[in-house]
Amino acid sequence: MATATTLSLPKPWSDFLKEADAQLSQKVNLHCLGGFVLTALYGIARPTADLDYVSAVPRKAREEVERIAGRESALCKKYKLYFQGVGIADLPEDYESRIQELKLNLEKLKLWALDPYDLLLSKVTRNSPKDQDDAKRVIFTLKLDFKTFHDRWEKELGPLVSNRARHDLTIELWKEYFPDENLDENPGMDGT
């Protein structure tokens, strides 16, 4: 696992997480992805009201997290923010070896973020317009390279997904988003 990054989150996220942390009965680790990670860790502005996570450790803590800070919780009503467990996510086989702790000075709640390549790969099989926009922004902002992305696809995720041929086409489409694969200075971006 990568080293921890200390973050200072804007309100209301900081208050929401502190209150959720205070209500937990045990230590909980959440493996996070999605818009929250894009914004909080990678500095890619993307409005989001949910904090998506693919895994809760211990597993039984998932119910408590959802009760305290899920979509129907009092904290959600108060802050208009919530935790959302992702039921199905396609993730690279070794993603856990690369997750990074988000240091938030919380006592019981630890958030772990997917590294940027794994975050991108988690979006390939859905490939929605929002996923494509996120991919363009992550690739451009963090100066990611296609070789690393493609290698992880080939070794860690491609062999695990159904309908592989369809997703290989997505990989080829997304290849155009990488600066090292395209002569444009800012591929696929609309200037925002």
Secondary structure, 3 states (H helix, E strand, C coil): CEEEEECCCCCCHHHHHHHHHHHCCCCEEEEEECHHHHHHCCCCCCCCCEEEEEEEECCCHHHHHHHHHCCCCHHHHHHCCEEEECCCCCCCCCHHHCCEEEECCCCCEEEEECCHHHHHHHHHCCCCHHHHHHHHHHHHHHCCCHHHHHHHHHHHHHHHCCCHHHHHHHHHHHHCCCHHHCCCCCCCCCCC
